[in-house]
Amino acid sequence: MTVPTSPVFARSTIDRDAAARVDPGLEATLDSDPATRIIAMHRGRVLLAERIDGSAPALQFCTAADGLPPSLLRCYLGREGGSRFELRVFDPDAAAAIEPEEARWQGLRDAAPLLDERDASLVAEALALANWHERHVRCPRCGAPTEPVQAGWARRCTADESLHFPRTDPAVIVLVTDDDDRTLLGSNALWAQHRFSLLAGFVEPGETLEDAVVREIREEAGIEVDQVSYVASQPWPFPASLMLGFTARVAASNAPSSAAPDGEEILELRWFSRSEIAAARADIGLPGETSIARWLLERWYGGPIDPDGSGLAWSTS
């Protein structure tokens, strides 16, 4: 197997159809169109279809004809071919009325590896929007309540009528290598023991992406890097990040062995060759298969590290 040319959530085939968001009749159109596909969400979890006779896991697309209960939020996600896609977020009672079986409500981390690329990307988009709405119920200017407008892609202050739009936090994630083409992995203080991933961090105000890469590696590993190169990006809605993937090389002035964890965010650092990754795969947790960290790592490795998934745990980057 070869590594795909882009991370999972960067492979969306959905036309976001932004022009339709300002149509005052959009909700009525969606309700009357039998081709509208509704993603039901409850507490950050989406509804999966019931599996019958060994069928593959899939999203449960509802329609207006299903008689869904009132929702807390509606967001238009876009279109593909003749279908339009909409997110509806429900409270616990409504969610239980739609589907009482808790196992069919799954979060993105569990659902995405089971879904095809289009549906995984739809869930990532839906979750990012739902997270933003949940955290911006009040105006940051005056504190008054806000209400969803523009098909869920903005909120309007009910007092001063100012408009507020979703924000995305840029974060760099870096595959660092040395002259022997080993890669540097770190274990975060918030993770389970023996779980490793690439080093990452948020971009600070007034900082370029390249400077953020150099600073984060210096802060977390105590070494300087150069040859910083952008590779690809992937949305990561936990709660609202855009992961910007880079590669970098340890600077000639630094010995790879001098890398040391900061002791606060990163508790352990290890250099891995490809053979060492393969040998250790049953003993360490690596990034989840839908994360850009995993994609960058397998891109360096030259293929899937562990095709059957044994021995690998989920990482949050």
C-alpha atoms as one frame of an Amber mdcrd trajectory, in Angstrom:
protein
   0.000   0.000   0.000   1.143   3.537  -0.729   0.512   6.630   1.364  -2.233
   8.928  -0.039  -1.056  12.255  -1.425  -2.976  14.264   1.192  -4.278  13.815
   4.777  -7.736  12.320   5.313  -9.770  15.475   5.959  -8.073  17.263   3.081
  -9.746  14.954   0.557 -13.261  16.385   0.715 -15.324  16.341  -2.476 -17.981
  18.713  -1.101 -18.752  22.058  -2.747 -19.413  24.308   0.244 -21.759  26.395
  -1.914 -21.123  29.599   0.049 -23.373  31.691  -2.184 -26.427  29.763  -0.966
 -25.827  30.672   2.690 -27.347  34.136   2.317 -30.507  32.845   0.616 -33.370
  33.622   3.057 -35.326  30.683   1.660 -32.538  28.136   2.042 -33.992  26.293
   5.050 -37.368  25.938   3.322 -35.590  24.650   0.211 -33.652  22.107   2.228
 -36.827  20.961   3.988 -38.719  20.469   0.736 -35.920  18.806  -1.222 -35.963
  14.995  -0.850 -32.296  14.972  -1.877 -31.273  16.884   1.282 -29.118  14.695
   3.504 -29.161  15.574   7.211 -26.343  14.670   9.590 -27.705  14.323  13.123
 -25.318  15.317  15.917 -25.603  15.084  19.692 -22.856  16.189  22.113 -20.254
  16.107  19.357 -21.282  12.653  18.170 -22.870  11.804  14.833 -25.424   9.125
  14.081 -24.134   6.076  12.207 -26.343   3.798  10.168 -27.461   0.479  11.595
 -25.245  -2.319  10.335 -27.201  -5.105   8.685 -25.729  -8.402   7.459 -22.149
  -7.241   7.925 -22.566  -3.978   6.013 -19.762  -1.443   6.258 -20.113   1.395
   8.796 -21.660   4.512   7.280 -23.227   7.799   8.255 -26.969   7.756   8.844
 -28.323  10.428   6.537 -31.755  11.561   7.678 -34.266  13.516   5.601 -36.934
  16.068   6.444 -39.515  13.354   5.716 -38.232  11.396   8.721 -40.109  13.759
  11.033 -37.069  14.804  13.050 -37.684  16.646  16.344 -36.746  20.340  16.645
 -33.006  20.951  16.611 -30.751  23.291  18.573 -28.783  24.290  15.481 -28.947
  23.963  11.715 -25.910  24.487   9.451 -25.722  24.092   5.696 -22.583  22.099
   4.846 -22.627  22.184   1.041 -23.508  20.022  -1.899 -22.249  17.209  -4.085
 -23.981  16.274  -7.301 -27.717  16.514  -6.710 -27.533  16.231  -2.933 -27.289
  18.968  -0.315 -25.937  18.273   3.152 -27.082  19.829   6.404 -26.024  19.491
  10.032 -28.634  19.446  12.787 -27.621  19.399  16.449 -30.085  17.910  18.935
 -30.493  17.957  22.714 -30.338  14.651  24.655 -34.089  14.026  24.619 -34.383
  14.661  20.891 -31.341  12.506  20.170 -32.828   9.648  22.182 -36.074   9.985
  20.232 -34.152   9.744  16.952 -32.000   6.797  18.067 -31.893   5.490  21.650
 -28.989   3.108  21.019 -25.940   4.997  22.337 -23.484   2.875  20.359 -24.766
   4.339  17.098 -23.741   7.851  18.183 -20.008   8.148  17.541 -17.425  10.922
  17.876 -15.131  11.910  15.025 -12.134   9.987  16.348 -14.096   6.735  16.336
 -16.252   7.386  13.285 -13.754   8.858  10.806 -11.613   5.719  10.351 -14.775
   3.791   9.456 -16.163   6.253   6.895 -15.248   7.053   3.313 -13.300  10.238
   2.598 -16.319  12.381   1.734 -18.272  11.452   4.836 -15.265  11.720   7.161
 -14.643  15.234   5.825 -18.322  16.122   6.263 -18.200  15.067   9.904 -15.028
  17.112  10.481 -16.689  20.182   8.950 -19.874  19.617  10.948 -18.049  19.158
  14.248 -15.926  22.269  13.732 -19.058  24.351  13.147 -20.921  22.822  16.076
 -17.962  23.456  18.407 -17.746  27.093  17.310 -21.454  27.726  17.877 -21.341
  26.102  21.307 -18.518  28.428  22.402 -19.845  31.684  20.930 -23.343  32.081
  22.277 -22.499  35.597  23.494 -21.096  38.613  21.699 -17.377  39.177  22.421
 -17.942  42.933  22.137 -20.850  43.502  24.530 -21.774  40.126  26.054 -25.301
  40.024  24.636 -26.678  36.744  23.246 -25.916  35.917  19.614 -28.022  33.984
  17.121 -27.055  31.836  14.114 -27.391  33.463  10.681 -26.155  32.779   7.143
 -27.087  29.095   7.303 -24.968  28.586  10.417 -21.815  30.250   9.092 -22.115
  33.395  11.228 -23.679  34.637  14.462 -25.349  38.020  14.927 -25.368  39.933
  18.184 -28.951  40.562  19.288 -27.959  43.910  20.828 -25.562  45.675  18.466
 -26.181  43.455  15.368 -22.455  42.862  14.846 -21.608  39.762  12.814 -19.149
  37.145  14.042 -17.658  34.371  11.930 -16.012  31.035  12.742 -12.369  31.229
  13.721  -9.681  28.638  13.088  -6.533  28.378  15.212  -3.409  27.603  13.133
  -1.028  25.055  14.616   2.198  23.685  13.172   3.062  20.001  13.389   6.568
  18.968  12.421   8.335  15.832  11.261  11.909  16.494  12.402  14.713  14.364
  10.973  18.472  14.147  11.493  21.317  13.407   9.086  20.647   9.668   9.484
  17.015  10.241   8.445  15.686   9.259  11.866  12.578  11.058  13.055  11.968
  12.652  16.443   8.829  11.681  18.378   7.655  13.010  21.716   5.340  11.837
  24.474   2.969  14.523  25.743   2.253  14.921  29.445  -1.494  14.615  28.770
  -1.240  11.267  26.972  -1.066   7.700  28.197   2.406   6.305  28.816   4.362
   5.129  25.761   2.253   7.140  23.336   4.322   9.135  20.850   3.630  11.647
  18.104   5.215  14.489  16.180   5.909  17.754  17.968   3.297  20.471  17.456
   2.133  23.799  18.768  -0.018  26.831  18.067   1.141  29.768  15.983   1.500
  32.916  18.083   0.244  36.393  17.075   2.597  38.178  14.694   4.539  34.974
  13.966   5.193  33.307  10.617   4.547  29.606  10.231   8.251  28.927   9.703
   9.175  30.841  12.855   6.549  28.893  14.775   8.162  25.616  13.671  11.611
  26.713  14.860  10.276  28.094  18.149   8.135  25.053  18.994  10.979  22.591
  18.421  13.333  24.772  20.442  10.828  25.025  23.302   9.775  21.378  23.387
  13.022  19.625  22.420  15.789  22.147  23.115  17.321  21.944  19.635  17.490
  24.192  16.599  16.065  23.133  13.224  16.405  24.469   9.702  15.366  23.403
   6.175  11.772  24.060   7.207   9.361  23.017   4.444   5.562  23.107   4.301
   3.932  19.809   3.270   0.141  19.870   3.729  -2.668  20.927   6.058  -5.650
  19.276   7.686  -8.551  20.639   9.754  -8.663  19.245  13.271 -11.889  20.274
  15.041 -10.781  19.718  18.653 -12.080  22.293  19.017 -11.075  24.471  16.021
  -7.549  23.926  14.746  -5.953  23.854  11.326  -2.917  21.589  11.505  -0.163
  22.803   9.180   2.274  20.001   8.439   5.988  20.708   8.025   9.274  18.871
   7.769  12.497  20.206   9.282  16.092  19.058   9.756  18.194  19.313  12.896
  20.617  22.208  12.409  24.264  21.274  11.853  25.210  23.098  15.055  23.123
  20.670  17.141  23.759  17.027  17.947  20.552  14.983  17.727  21.454  13.444
  21.072  21.154  16.864  22.676  17.368  16.846  22.206  15.721  16.977  25.628
  12.036  17.217  26.618  10.886  20.431  28.261   9.547  18.401  31.195   6.217
  20.225  31.187   4.425  19.581  27.908   6.789  16.879  26.602   7.974  14.208
  29.034   9.968  11.953  26.715  11.701  12.245  23.347  12.999   9.421  21.183
  14.696   9.215  17.805  13.376   6.423  15.583  14.743   4.893  12.423  12.292
   3.080  10.176  13.417  -0.302  11.479  13.083   0.919  15.085   9.527   2.117
  14.421   8.647  -1.309  12.999  10.281  -3.125  15.928   8.571  -0.973  18.559
   5.102  -0.848  17.050   3.624  -3.346  19.515   4.944  -1.406  22.499   4.217
   2.223  21.661   1.128   4.157  20.694   1.381   6.158  17.481  -0.945   8.829
  16.028  -4.411   7.747  14.918  -4.852   6.849  11.269  -6.942   9.913  10.369
  -4.521  12.440  11.911  -2.044  14.460   9.874   0.640  13.297  12.320   0.099
   9.716  11.170   0.041  10.784   7.517   3.335  12.695   7.840   4.904   9.800
   9.700   3.865   7.216   7.105   4.957   9.549   4.309   8.449   9.492   5.858
   8.230   5.755   6.567   7.289   4.986   2.959   3.970   3.234   3.557   1.549
   2.085   6.272   3.433   1.420   9.472   0.938  -1.073  10.819  -1.660  -2.117
   8.217  -3.673  -4.297  10.605  -3.853  -1.580  13.265  -2.496  -3.763  16.099
  -0.635  -2.087  18.893  -1.420   1.487  17.863  -3.260   4.027  19.990  -4.892
   7.336  19.171  -2.997  10.602  19.426  -4.627  14.038  19.505  -2.465  15.669
  16.837
